[in-house]
């Protein structure tokens, strides 16, 4: 392989890799899950082989990059459309602190120790486990935290509006995702499909099929995001 061919391979590899990275979507960077990590490593390995391995033809290298990009986009499409596929590919978020108590089994499941847990909390400016009401280890390796009431930052609304009474869910709970009801969460709340339909109709939504996402919030209010919202 002469120098001219090497320069050509570098240029082609860079252009194709950059184009495929843009085409594959921003999630490869913004949410580096296990699958995204494997996908990014594979992209880099194929591009490296195209550039420095003379036994790999330029055409085969480009086909390999395109093929892997198509596979990645197809997997992301399945991930968006199917809740079961999301669970299989990504797993579920895990509650590691519940009502101020550390869930030892959850820590073992996520392969976290207390030092790692405290390090993740410190990244969110929380320096005491006693300040935490709930902590959820997300599928991308980040920790979502809800502080105890007496440790939360006071907002303007707190100064003018009394705290709601009679909360019946400690965290926001998914009820509809991509037009499909979450019957498991409804059962946990001792609610049924009739109740959900009534709540949606009160909000001006006639069918669950018209809802992209809906959740009940800790104060009992229902958040609804309809399908086909216009982007402004």
Beta strands, then each sheet from edge to edge (+ up, - down):
strand 1: 94-98
strand 2: 101-102
strand 3: 132-137
strand 4: 143-147
strand 5: 173-177
strand 6: 180-181
strand 7: 211-216
strand 8: 222-226
sheet 1: 2+ 1- 3+ 4-
sheet 2: 6+ 5- 7+ 8-
end
